[in-house]
Amino acid sequence: MAVAEQALLRRAMQKHQLAGMVQYYGAALRWAGDSEAQPPRSYTQGEARELAPRLAEAALGLVERGRLDVRQVSGPWSDPSARS
């Protein structure tokens, strides 16, 4: 399983929202020893934009395989069963 898929599933199992996912993914890349991982720091906006398509592709693949549901919430106390 790709690092992006692992990171998305870990966040989903912890019931985290996707906000901050790029930074979390960057940390996962560093832990995995990925040669493209940036040094330990926050990603710049440009770097985040480059990683976002990888995460989107991984998320879509997980959804297609029935391993991940994507839900829209409007606040921290929104109904987690509301699907979009």
PDB file of N, CA, C and O in Angstrom:
ATOM      1  N   MET A   1       0.845  -1.170   0.000  1.00  0.00           N
ATOM      2  CA  MET A   1       0.000   0.000   0.000  1.00  0.00           C
ATOM      3  C   MET A   1       0.895   1.238   0.000  1.00  0.00           C
ATOM      4  O   MET A   1       1.865   1.309   0.755  1.00  0.00           O
ATOM      5  N   ALA A   2       0.572   2.191  -0.831  1.00  0.00           N
ATOM      6  CA  ALA A   2       1.371   3.417  -0.958  1.00  0.00           C
ATOM      7  C   ALA A   2       1.315   4.254   0.323  1.00  0.00           C
ATOM      8  O   ALA A   2       0.367   4.151   1.102  1.00  0.00           O
ATOM      9  N   VAL A   3       2.331   5.075   0.528  1.00  0.00           N
ATOM     10  CA  VAL A   3       2.411   5.926   1.717  1.00  0.00           C
ATOM     11  C   VAL A   3       1.191   6.842   1.791  1.00  0.00           C
ATOM     12  O   VAL A   3       0.651   7.052   2.878  1.00  0.00           O
ATOM     13  N   ALA A   4       0.746   7.390   0.665  1.00  0.00           N
ATOM     14  CA  ALA A   4      -0.433   8.270   0.661  1.00  0.00           C
ATOM     15  C   ALA A   4      -1.662   7.517   1.139  1.00  0.00           C
ATOM     16  O   ALA A   4      -2.448   8.053   1.920  1.00  0.00           O
ATOM     17  N   GLU A   5      -1.841   6.287   0.687  1.00  0.00           N
ATOM     18  CA  GLU A   5      -2.988   5.485   1.114  1.00  0.00           C
ATOM     19  C   GLU A   5      -2.911   5.176   2.609  1.00  0.00           C
ATOM     20  O   GLU A   5      -3.909   5.262   3.323  1.00  0.00           O
ATOM     21  N   GLN A   6      -1.723   4.817   3.066  1.00  0.00           N
ATOM     22  CA  GLN A   6      -1.546   4.535   4.491  1.00  0.00           C
ATOM     23  C   GLN A   6      -1.865   5.754   5.338  1.00  0.00           C
ATOM     24  O   GLN A   6      -2.552   5.649   6.354  1.00  0.00           O
ATOM     25  N   ALA A   7      -1.364   6.909   4.920  1.00  0.00           N
ATOM     26  CA  ALA A   7      -1.598   8.138   5.671  1.00  0.00           C
ATOM     27  C   ALA A   7      -3.088   8.482   5.711  1.00  0.00           C
ATOM     28  O   ALA A   7      -3.613   8.847   6.762  1.00  0.00           O
ATOM     29  N   LEU A   8      -3.767   8.367   4.567  1.00  0.00           N
ATOM     30  CA  LEU A   8      -5.202   8.653   4.523  1.00  0.00           C
ATOM     31  C   LEU A   8      -5.987   7.704   5.428  1.00  0.00           C
ATOM     32  O   LEU A   8      -6.888   8.135   6.147  1.00  0.00           O
ATOM     33  N   LEU A   9      -5.651   6.433   5.395  1.00  0.00           N
ATOM     34  CA  LEU A   9      -6.369   5.469   6.225  1.00  0.00           C
ATOM     35  C   LEU A   9      -6.106   5.691   7.712  1.00  0.00           C
ATOM     36  O   LEU A   9      -7.018   5.553   8.527  1.00  0.00           O
ATOM     37  N   ARG A  10      -4.870   6.033   8.072  1.00  0.00           N
ATOM     38  CA  ARG A  10      -4.581   6.328   9.488  1.00  0.00           C
ATOM     39  C   ARG A  10      -5.417   7.503   9.968  1.00  0.00           C
ATOM     40  O   ARG A  10      -6.002   7.455  11.050  1.00  0.00           O
ATOM     41  N   ARG A  11      -5.473   8.560   9.162  1.00  0.00           N
ATOM     42  CA  ARG A  11      -6.271   9.732   9.546  1.00  0.00           C
ATOM     43  C   ARG A  11      -7.745   9.380   9.622  1.00  0.00           C
ATOM     44  O   ARG A  11      -8.448   9.841  10.521  1.00  0.00           O
ATOM     45  N   ALA A  12      -8.218   8.573   8.692  1.00  0.00           N
ATOM     46  CA  ALA A  12      -9.637   8.189   8.690  1.00  0.00           C
ATOM     47  C   ALA A  12      -9.967   7.351   9.936  1.00  0.00           C
ATOM     48  O   ALA A  12     -11.006   7.558  10.562  1.00  0.00           O
ATOM     49  N   MET A  13      -9.099   6.423  10.289  1.00  0.00           N
ATOM     50  CA  MET A  13      -9.363   5.582  11.460  1.00  0.00           C
ATOM     51  C   MET A  13      -9.351   6.393  12.749  1.00  0.00           C
ATOM     52  O   MET A  13     -10.005   6.032  13.728  1.00  0.00           O
ATOM     53  N   GLN A  14      -8.600   7.494  12.740  1.00  0.00           N
ATOM     54  CA  GLN A  14      -8.565   8.381  13.910  1.00  0.00           C
ATOM     55  C   GLN A  14      -9.676   9.424  13.849  1.00  0.00           C
ATOM     56  O   GLN A  14      -9.777  10.284  14.723  1.00  0.00           O
ATOM     57  N   LYS A  15     -10.517   9.343  12.801  1.00  0.00           N
ATOM     58  CA  LYS A  15     -11.656  10.235  12.574  1.00  0.00           C
ATOM     59  C   LYS A  15     -11.236  11.704  12.465  1.00  0.00           C
ATOM     60  O   LYS A  15     -11.947  12.596  12.928  1.00  0.00           O
ATOM     61  N   HIS A  16     -10.079  11.945  11.850  1.00  0.00           N
ATOM     62  CA  HIS A  16      -9.610  13.304  11.603  1.00  0.00           C
ATOM     63  C   HIS A  16     -10.201  13.825  10.299  1.00  0.00           C
ATOM     64  O   HIS A  16     -10.490  13.059   9.380  1.00  0.00           O
ATOM     65  N   GLN A  17     -10.372  15.129  10.238  1.00  0.00           N
ATOM     66  CA  GLN A  17     -10.767  15.751   8.981  1.00  0.00           C
ATOM     67  C   GLN A  17      -9.541  15.814   8.079  1.00  0.00           C
ATOM     68  O   GLN A  17      -8.416  15.604   8.531  1.00  0.00           O
ATOM     69  N   LEU A  18      -9.766  16.105   6.800  1.00  0.00           N
ATOM     70  CA  LEU A  18      -8.661  16.155   5.849  1.00  0.00           C
ATOM     71  C   LEU A  18      -7.836  17.436   5.949  1.00  0.00           C
ATOM     72  O   LEU A  18      -6.771  17.527   5.338  1.00  0.00           O
ATOM     73  N   ALA A  19      -8.300  18.415   6.697  1.00  0.00           N
ATOM     74  CA  ALA A  19      -7.514  19.628   6.890  1.00  0.00           C
ATOM     75  C   ALA A  19      -6.164  19.250   7.492  1.00  0.00           C
ATOM     76  O   ALA A  19      -6.103  18.502   8.467  1.00  0.00           O
ATOM     77  N   GLY A  20      -5.102  19.759   6.919  1.00  0.00           N
ATOM     78  CA  GLY A  20      -3.757  19.451   7.394  1.00  0.00           C
ATOM     79  C   GLY A  20      -3.194  18.148   6.850  1.00  0.00           C
ATOM     80  O   GLY A  20      -2.118  17.714   7.262  1.00  0.00           O
ATOM     81  N   MET A  21      -3.910  17.527   5.936  1.00  0.00           N
ATOM     82  CA  MET A  21      -3.498  16.224   5.420  1.00  0.00           C
ATOM     83  C   MET A  21      -2.170  16.293   4.676  1.00  0.00           C
ATOM     84  O   MET A  21      -1.378  15.353   4.759  1.00  0.00           O
ATOM     85  N   VAL A  22      -1.906  17.366   3.959  1.00  0.00           N
ATOM     86  CA  VAL A  22      -0.654  17.457   3.207  1.00  0.00           C
ATOM     87  C   VAL A  22       0.539  17.447   4.160  1.00  0.00           C
ATOM     88  O   VAL A  22       1.537  16.774   3.899  1.00  0.00           O
ATOM     89  N   GLN A  23       0.441  18.185   5.255  1.00  0.00           N
ATOM     90  CA  GLN A  23       1.544  18.209   6.219  1.00  0.00           C
ATOM     91  C   GLN A  23       1.717  16.831   6.852  1.00  0.00           C
ATOM     92  O   GLN A  23       2.842  16.373   7.053  1.00  0.00           O
ATOM     93  N   TYR A  24       0.606  16.173   7.165  1.00  0.00           N
ATOM     94  CA  TYR A  24       0.650  14.824   7.737  1.00  0.00           C
ATOM     95  C   TYR A  24       1.289  13.846   6.750  1.00  0.00           C
ATOM     96  O   TYR A  24       2.109  13.010   7.129  1.00  0.00           O
ATOM     97  N   TYR A  25       0.903  13.965   5.488  1.00  0.00           N
ATOM     98  CA  TYR A  25       1.465  13.119   4.433  1.00  0.00           C
ATOM     99  C   TYR A  25       2.970  13.364   4.308  1.00  0.00           C
ATOM    100  O   TYR A  25       3.745  12.422   4.141  1.00  0.00           O
ATOM    101  N   GLY A  26       3.378  14.630   4.388  1.00  0.00           N
ATOM    102  CA  GLY A  26       4.805  14.951   4.324  1.00  0.00           C
ATOM    103  C   GLY A  26       5.586  14.275   5.435  1.00  0.00           C
ATOM    104  O   GLY A  26       6.681  13.761   5.206  1.00  0.00           O
ATOM    105  N   ALA A  27       5.025  14.275   6.647  1.00  0.00           N
ATOM    106  CA  ALA A  27       5.678  13.599   7.769  1.00  0.00           C
ATOM    107  C   ALA A  27       5.746  12.095   7.512  1.00  0.00           C
ATOM    108  O   ALA A  27       6.750  11.454   7.823  1.00  0.00           O
ATOM    109  N   ALA A  28       4.681  11.535   6.947  1.00  0.00           N
ATOM    110  CA  ALA A  28       4.665  10.099   6.637  1.00  0.00           C
ATOM    111  C   ALA A  28       5.732   9.759   5.599  1.00  0.00           C
ATOM    112  O   ALA A  28       6.380   8.716   5.687  1.00  0.00           O
ATOM    113  N   LEU A  29       5.910  10.640   4.619  1.00  0.00           N
ATOM    114  CA  LEU A  29       6.958  10.421   3.612  1.00  0.00           C
ATOM    115  C   LEU A  29       8.340  10.407   4.265  1.00  0.00           C
ATOM    116  O   LEU A  29       9.181   9.571   3.934  1.00  0.00           O
ATOM    117  N   ARG A  30       8.569  11.339   5.194  1.00  0.00           N
ATOM    118  CA  ARG A  30       9.858  11.376   5.887  1.00  0.00           C
ATOM    119  C   ARG A  30      10.068  10.095   6.696  1.00  0.00           C
ATOM    120  O   ARG A  30      11.155   9.518   6.661  1.00  0.00           O
ATOM    121  N   TRP A  31       9.051   9.648   7.419  1.00  0.00           N
ATOM    122  CA  TRP A  31       9.162   8.429   8.227  1.00  0.00           C
ATOM    123  C   TRP A  31       9.438   7.224   7.340  1.00  0.00           C
ATOM    124  O   TRP A  31      10.159   6.307   7.732  1.00  0.00           O
ATOM    125  N   ALA A  32       8.857   7.230   6.135  1.00  0.00           N
ATOM    126  CA  ALA A  32       9.057   6.105   5.214  1.00  0.00           C
ATOM    127  C   ALA A  32      10.401   6.177   4.504  1.00  0.00           C
ATOM    128  O   ALA A  32      10.779   5.240   3.800  1.00  0.00           O
ATOM    129  N   GLY A  33      11.129   7.281   4.682  1.00  0.00           N
ATOM    130  CA  GLY A  33      12.427   7.434   4.030  1.00  0.00           C
ATOM    131  C   GLY A  33      12.322   7.719   2.544  1.00  0.00           C
ATOM    132  O   GLY A  33      13.245   7.417   1.787  1.00  0.00           O
ATOM    133  N   ASP A  34      11.211   8.296   2.119  1.00  0.00           N
ATOM    134  CA  ASP A  34      10.994   8.613   0.702  1.00  0.00           C
ATOM    135  C   ASP A  34      12.018   9.639   0.230  1.00  0.00           C
ATOM    136  O   ASP A  34      12.264  10.638   0.906  1.00  0.00           O
ATOM    137  N   SER A  35      12.602   9.391  -0.912  1.00  0.00           N
ATOM    138  CA  SER A  35      13.655  10.278  -1.433  1.00  0.00           C
ATOM    139  C   SER A  35      13.104  11.649  -1.826  1.00  0.00           C
ATOM    140  O   SER A  35      13.869  12.610  -1.909  1.00  0.00           O
ATOM    141  N   GLU A  36      11.802  11.762  -2.069  1.00  0.00           N
ATOM    142  CA  GLU A  36      11.207  13.045  -2.451  1.00  0.00           C
ATOM    143  C   GLU A  36      10.702  13.844  -1.253  1.00  0.00           C
ATOM    144  O   GLU A  36      10.211  14.959  -1.426  1.00  0.00           O
ATOM    145  N   ALA A  37      10.812  13.302  -0.053  1.00  0.00           N
ATOM    146  CA  ALA A  37      10.322  13.989   1.141  1.00  0.00           C
ATOM    147  C   ALA A  37      11.161  15.231   1.426  1.00  0.00           C
ATOM    148  O   ALA A  37      12.385  15.225   1.288  1.00  0.00           O
ATOM    149  N   GLN A  38      10.478  16.280   1.820  1.00  0.00           N
ATOM    150  CA  GLN A  38      11.167  17.517   2.205  1.00  0.00           C
ATOM    151  C   GLN A  38      11.768  17.348   3.599  1.00  0.00           C
ATOM    152  O   GLN A  38      11.367  16.450   4.339  1.00  0.00           O
ATOM    153  N   PRO A  39      12.717  18.196   3.958  1.00  0.00           N
ATOM    154  CA  PRO A  39      13.277  18.132   5.314  1.00  0.00           C
ATOM    155  C   PRO A  39      12.174  18.399   6.347  1.00  0.00           C
ATOM    156  O   PRO A  39      11.111  18.912   5.998  1.00  0.00           O
ATOM    157  N   PRO A  40      12.421  18.053   7.613  1.00  0.00           N
ATOM    158  CA  PRO A  40      11.405  18.270   8.653  1.00  0.00           C
ATOM    159  C   PRO A  40      11.050  19.748   8.819  1.00  0.00           C
ATOM    160  O   PRO A  40      11.726  20.488   9.533  1.00  0.00           O
ATOM    161  N   ARG A  41      10.013  20.145   8.168  1.00  0.00           N
ATOM    162  CA  ARG A  41       9.465  21.503   8.254  1.00  0.00           C
ATOM    163  C   ARG A  41       8.112  21.472   7.564  1.00  0.00           C
ATOM    164  O   ARG A  41       7.760  20.487   6.916  1.00  0.00           O
ATOM    165  N   SER A  42       7.367  22.539   7.702  1.00  0.00           N
ATOM    166  CA  SER A  42       6.084  22.619   7.009  1.00  0.00           C
ATOM    167  C   SER A  42       6.320  22.790   5.517  1.00  0.00           C
ATOM    168  O   SER A  42       7.273  23.448   5.099  1.00  0.00           O
ATOM    169  N   TYR A  43       5.451  22.198   4.727  1.00  0.00           N
ATOM    170  CA  TYR A  43       5.543  22.357   3.278  1.00  0.00           C
ATOM    171  C   TYR A  43       5.112  23.765   2.881  1.00  0.00           C
ATOM    172  O   TYR A  43       4.216  24.339   3.501  1.00  0.00           O
ATOM    173  N   THR A  44       5.741  24.317   1.859  1.00  0.00           N
ATOM    174  CA  THR A  44       5.319  25.604   1.323  1.00  0.00           C
ATOM    175  C   THR A  44       4.013  25.394   0.560  1.00  0.00           C
ATOM    176  O   THR A  44       3.618  24.258   0.302  1.00  0.00           O
ATOM    177  N   GLN A  45       3.348  26.486   0.201  1.00  0.00           N
ATOM    178  CA  GLN A  45       2.105  26.363  -0.575  1.00  0.00           C
ATOM    179  C   GLN A  45       2.355  25.657  -1.900  1.00  0.00           C
ATOM    180  O   GLN A  45       1.551  24.824  -2.319  1.00  0.00           O
ATOM    181  N   GLY A  46       3.444  25.976  -2.552  1.00  0.00           N
ATOM    182  CA  GLY A  46       3.777  25.339  -3.827  1.00  0.00           C
ATOM    183  C   GLY A  46       4.017  23.850  -3.674  1.00  0.00           C
ATOM    184  O   GLY A  46       3.536  23.052  -4.478  1.00  0.00           O
ATOM    185  N   GLU A  47       4.760  23.474  -2.642  1.00  0.00           N
ATOM    186  CA  GLU A  47       5.017  22.059  -2.393  1.00  0.00           C
ATOM    187  C   GLU A  47       3.722  21.318  -2.053  1.00  0.00           C
ATOM    188  O   GLU A  47       3.511  20.185  -2.485  1.00  0.00           O
ATOM    189  N   ALA A  48       2.864  21.971  -1.279  1.00  0.00           N
ATOM    190  CA  ALA A  48       1.581  21.361  -0.925  1.00  0.00           C
ATOM    191  C   ALA A  48       0.727  21.140  -2.169  1.00  0.00           C
ATOM    192  O   ALA A  48       0.070  20.108  -2.298  1.00  0.00           O
ATOM    193  N   ARG A  49       0.736  22.107  -3.082  1.00  0.00           N
ATOM    194  CA  ARG A  49      -0.032  21.958  -4.326  1.00  0.00           C
ATOM    195  C   ARG A  49       0.481  20.790  -5.169  1.00  0.00           C
ATOM    196  O   ARG A  49      -0.294  20.147  -5.878  1.00  0.00           O
ATOM    197  N   GLU A  50       1.761  20.520  -5.094  1.00  0.00           N
ATOM    198  CA  GLU A  50       2.322  19.388  -5.835  1.00  0.00           C
ATOM    199  C   GLU A  50       1.916  18.052  -5.212  1.00  0.00           C
ATOM    200  O   GLU A  50       1.734  17.069  -5.930  1.00  0.00           O
ATOM    201  N   LEU A  51       1.773  18.003  -3.889  1.00  0.00           N
ATOM    202  CA  LEU A  51       1.403  16.763  -3.218  1.00  0.00           C
ATOM    203  C   LEU A  51      -0.097  16.486  -3.269  1.00  0.00           C
ATOM    204  O   LEU A  51      -0.514  15.328  -3.227  1.00  0.00           O
ATOM    205  N   ALA A  52      -0.903  17.529  -3.358  1.00  0.00           N
ATOM    206  CA  ALA A  52      -2.361  17.366  -3.309  1.00  0.00           C
ATOM    207  C   ALA A  52      -2.901  16.388  -4.355  1.00  0.00           C
ATOM    208  O   ALA A  52      -3.753  15.569  -4.011  1.00  0.00           O
ATOM    209  N   PRO A  53      -2.448  16.430  -5.620  1.00  0.00           N
ATOM    210  CA  PRO A  53      -2.970  15.461  -6.588  1.00  0.00           C
ATOM    211  C   PRO A  53      -2.661  14.007  -6.218  1.00  0.00           C
ATOM    212  O   PRO A  53      -3.467  13.117  -6.490  1.00  0.00           O
ATOM    213  N   ARG A  54      -1.501  13.760  -5.601  1.00  0.00           N
ATOM    214  CA  ARG A  54      -1.170  12.397  -5.171  1.00  0.00           C
ATOM    215  C   ARG A  54      -2.169  11.910  -4.111  1.00  0.00           C
ATOM    216  O   ARG A  54      -2.634  10.770  -4.139  1.00  0.00           O
ATOM    217  N   LEU A  55      -2.478  12.816  -3.178  1.00  0.00           N
ATOM    218  CA  LEU A  55      -3.432  12.453  -2.132  1.00  0.00           C
ATOM    219  C   LEU A  55      -4.825  12.249  -2.711  1.00  0.00           C
ATOM    220  O   LEU A  55      -5.537  11.327  -2.314  1.00  0.00           O
ATOM    221  N   ALA A  56      -5.213  13.104  -3.647  1.00  0.00           N
ATOM    222  CA  ALA A  56      -6.527  12.967  -4.270  1.00  0.00           C
ATOM    223  C   ALA A  56      -6.636  11.643  -5.012  1.00  0.00           C
ATOM    224  O   ALA A  56      -7.647  10.949  -4.902  1.00  0.00           O
ATOM    225  N   GLU A  57      -5.611  11.294  -5.759  1.00  0.00           N
ATOM    226  CA  GLU A  57      -5.605  10.028  -6.495  1.00  0.00           C
ATOM    227  C   GLU A  57      -5.677   8.836  -5.535  1.00  0.00           C
ATOM    228  O   GLU A  57      -6.404   7.873  -5.782  1.00  0.00           O
ATOM    229  N   ALA A  58      -4.922   8.911  -4.446  1.00  0.00           N
ATOM    230  CA  ALA A  58      -4.947   7.831  -3.458  1.00  0.00           C
ATOM    231  C   ALA A  58      -6.317   7.725  -2.801  1.00  0.00           C
ATOM    232  O   ALA A  58      -6.825   6.624  -2.589  1.00  0.00           O
ATOM    233  N   ALA A  59      -6.917   8.873  -2.480  1.00  0.00           N
ATOM    234  CA  ALA A  59      -8.243   8.871  -1.851  1.00  0.00           C
ATOM    235  C   ALA A  59      -9.282   8.273  -2.794  1.00  0.00           C
ATOM    236  O   ALA A  59     -10.104   7.458  -2.375  1.00  0.00           O
ATOM    237  N   LEU A  60      -9.248   8.670  -4.053  1.00  0.00           N
ATOM    238  CA  LEU A  60     -10.203   8.126  -5.017  1.00  0.00           C
ATOM    239  C   LEU A  60     -10.037   6.615  -5.168  1.00  0.00           C
ATOM    240  O   LEU A  60     -11.023   5.883  -5.252  1.00  0.00           O
ATOM    241  N   GLY A  61      -8.807   6.159  -5.203  1.00  0.00           N
ATOM    242  CA  GLY A  61      -8.560   4.723  -5.299  1.00  0.00           C
ATOM    243  C   GLY A  61      -9.107   3.972  -4.094  1.00  0.00           C
ATOM    244  O   GLY A  61      -9.677   2.892  -4.242  1.00  0.00           O
ATOM    245  N   LEU A  62      -8.937   4.538  -2.900  1.00  0.00           N
ATOM    246  CA  LEU A  62      -9.459   3.905  -1.687  1.00  0.00           C
ATOM    247  C   LEU A  62     -10.984   3.897  -1.680  1.00  0.00           C
ATOM    248  O   LEU A  62     -11.606   2.925  -1.252  1.00  0.00           O
ATOM    249  N   VAL A  63     -11.580   4.991  -2.157  1.00  0.00           N
ATOM    250  CA  VAL A  63     -13.048   5.060  -2.248  1.00  0.00           C
ATOM    251  C   VAL A  63     -13.555   4.014  -3.229  1.00  0.00           C
ATOM    252  O   VAL A  63     -14.516   3.302  -2.939  1.00  0.00           O
ATOM    253  N   GLU A  64     -12.914   3.918  -4.392  1.00  0.00           N
ATOM    254  CA  GLU A  64     -13.336   2.948  -5.408  1.00  0.00           C
ATOM    255  C   GLU A  64     -13.250   1.515  -4.899  1.00  0.00           C
ATOM    256  O   GLU A  64     -14.054   0.667  -5.285  1.00  0.00           O
ATOM    257  N   ARG A  65     -12.275   1.244  -4.031  1.00  0.00           N
ATOM    258  CA  ARG A  65     -12.113  -0.109  -3.486  1.00  0.00           C
ATOM    259  C   ARG A  65     -12.950  -0.334  -2.229  1.00  0.00           C
ATOM    260  O   ARG A  65     -12.892  -1.405  -1.624  1.00  0.00           O
ATOM    261  N   GLY A  66     -13.728   0.672  -1.838  1.00  0.00           N
ATOM    262  CA  GLY A  66     -14.601   0.541  -0.676  1.00  0.00           C
ATOM    263  C   GLY A  66     -13.886   0.597   0.657  1.00  0.00           C
ATOM    264  O   GLY A  66     -14.416   0.128   1.665  1.00  0.00           O
ATOM    265  N   ARG A  67     -12.691   1.164   0.679  1.00  0.00           N
ATOM    266  CA  ARG A  67     -11.916   1.235   1.920  1.00  0.00           C
ATOM    267  C   ARG A  67     -12.027   2.585   2.617  1.00  0.00           C
ATOM    268  O   ARG A  67     -11.579   2.734   3.754  1.00  0.00           O
ATOM    269  N   LEU A  68     -12.617   3.565   1.948  1.00  0.00           N
ATOM    270  CA  LEU A  68     -12.687   4.912   2.501  1.00  0.00           C
ATOM    271  C   LEU A  68     -13.973   5.574   2.042  1.00  0.00           C
ATOM    272  O   LEU A  68     -14.360   5.454   0.880  1.00  0.00           O
ATOM    273  N   ASP A  69     -14.637   6.274   2.958  1.00  0.00           N
ATOM    274  CA  ASP A  69     -15.783   7.113   2.628  1.00  0.00           C
ATOM    275  C   ASP A  69     -15.358   8.558   2.832  1.00  0.00           C
ATOM    276  O   ASP A  69     -14.653   8.870   3.792  1.00  0.00           O
ATOM    277  N   VAL A  70     -15.778   9.430   1.946  1.00  0.00           N
ATOM    278  CA  VAL A  70     -15.488  10.848   2.087  1.00  0.00           C
ATOM    279  C   VAL A  70     -16.790  11.539   2.446  1.00  0.00           C
ATOM    280  O   VAL A  70     -17.792  11.399   1.745  1.00  0.00           O
ATOM    281  N   ARG A  71     -16.769  12.280   3.534  1.00  0.00           N
ATOM    282  CA  ARG A  71     -17.970  12.974   4.026  1.00  0.00           C
ATOM    283  C   ARG A  71     -17.675  14.446   4.195  1.00  0.00           C
ATOM    284  O   ARG A  71     -16.552  14.841   4.508  1.00  0.00           O
ATOM    285  N   GLN A  72     -18.693  15.247   3.985  1.00  0.00           N
ATOM    286  CA  GLN A  72     -18.549  16.687   4.161  1.00  0.00           C
ATOM    287  C   GLN A  72     -19.157  17.072   5.493  1.00  0.00           C
ATOM    288  O   GLN A  72     -20.289  16.696   5.799  1.00  0.00           O
ATOM    289  N   VAL A  73     -18.413  17.814   6.280  1.00  0.00           N
ATOM    290  CA  VAL A  73     -18.926  18.311   7.554  1.00  0.00           C
ATOM    291  C   VAL A  73     -18.818  19.821   7.567  1.00  0.00           C
ATOM    292  O   VAL A  73     -17.977  20.399   6.878  1.00  0.00           O
ATOM    293  N   SER A  74     -19.675  20.460   8.355  1.00  0.00           N
ATOM    294  CA  SER A  74     -19.643  21.919   8.388  1.00  0.00           C
ATOM    295  C   SER A  74     -19.005  22.458   9.655  1.00  0.00           C
ATOM    296  O   SER A  74     -18.781  23.663   9.767  1.00  0.00           O
ATOM    297  N   GLY A  75     -18.712  21.595  10.604  1.00  0.00           N
ATOM    298  CA  GLY A  75     -18.087  22.042  11.835  1.00  0.00           C
ATOM    299  C   GLY A  75     -17.629  20.858  12.656  1.00  0.00           C
ATOM    300  O   GLY A  75     -17.876  19.714  12.276  1.00  0.00           O
ATOM    301  N   PRO A  76     -16.971  21.105  13.766  1.00  0.00           N
ATOM    302  CA  PRO A  76     -16.408  20.018  14.555  1.00  0.00           C
ATOM    303  C   PRO A  76     -17.468  19.115  15.188  1.00  0.00           C
ATOM    304  O   PRO A  76     -17.150  18.000  15.603  1.00  0.00           O
ATOM    305  N   TRP A  77     -18.726  19.576  15.272  1.00  0.00           N
ATOM    306  CA  TRP A  77     -19.767  18.758  15.895  1.00  0.00           C
ATOM    307  C   TRP A  77     -20.818  18.340  14.876  1.00  0.00           C
ATOM    308  O   TRP A  77     -21.951  18.044  15.256  1.00  0.00           O
ATOM    309  N   SER A  78     -20.477  18.308  13.612  1.00  0.00           N
ATOM    310  CA  SER A  78     -21.416  17.893  12.582  1.00  0.00           C
ATOM    311  C   SER A  78     -21.691  16.406  12.675  1.00  0.00           C
ATOM    312  O   SER A  78     -20.914  15.658  13.269  1.00  0.00           O
ATOM    313  N   ASP A  79     -22.786  15.984  12.095  1.00  0.00           N
ATOM    314  CA  ASP A  79     -23.191  14.581  12.094  1.00  0.00           C
ATOM    315  C   ASP A  79     -22.203  13.780  11.243  1.00  0.00           C
ATOM    316  O   ASP A  79     -22.155  13.974  10.028  1.00  0.00           O
ATOM    317  N   PRO A  80     -21.407  12.879  11.851  1.00  0.00           N
ATOM    318  CA  PRO A  80     -20.418  12.124  11.074  1.00  0.00           C
ATOM    319  C   PRO A  80     -21.041  11.131  10.114  1.00  0.00           C
ATOM    320  O   PRO A  80     -20.348  10.607   9.242  1.00  0.00           O
ATOM    321  N   SER A  81     -22.345  10.853  10.250  1.00  0.00           N
ATOM    322  CA  SER A  81     -22.971   9.897   9.343  1.00  0.00           C
ATOM    323  C   SER A  81     -23.485  10.562   8.066  1.00  0.00           C
ATOM    324  O   SER A  81     -23.969   9.879   7.163  1.00  0.00           O
ATOM    325  N   ALA A  82     -23.381  11.889   7.986  1.00  0.00           N
ATOM    326  CA  ALA A  82     -23.847  12.606   6.780  1.00  0.00           C
ATOM    327  C   ALA A  82     -22.852  12.390   5.657  1.00  0.00           C
ATOM    328  O   ALA A  82     -21.691  12.787   5.759  1.00  0.00           O
ATOM    329  N   ARG A  83     -23.311  11.761   4.587  1.00  0.00           N
ATOM    330  CA  ARG A  83     -22.449  11.510   3.430  1.00  0.00           C
ATOM    331  C   ARG A  83     -22.703  12.563   2.372  1.00  0.00           C
ATOM    332  O   ARG A  83     -23.814  13.075   2.239  1.00  0.00           O
ATOM    333  N   SER A  84     -21.673  12.875   1.632  1.00  0.00           N
ATOM    334  CA  SER A  84     -21.850  13.815   0.518  1.00  0.00           C
ATOM    335  C   SER A  84     -21.551  13.132  -0.780  1.00  0.00           C
ATOM    336  O   SER A  84     -21.642  13.753  -1.839  1.00  0.00           O
TER     337      SER A  84
END
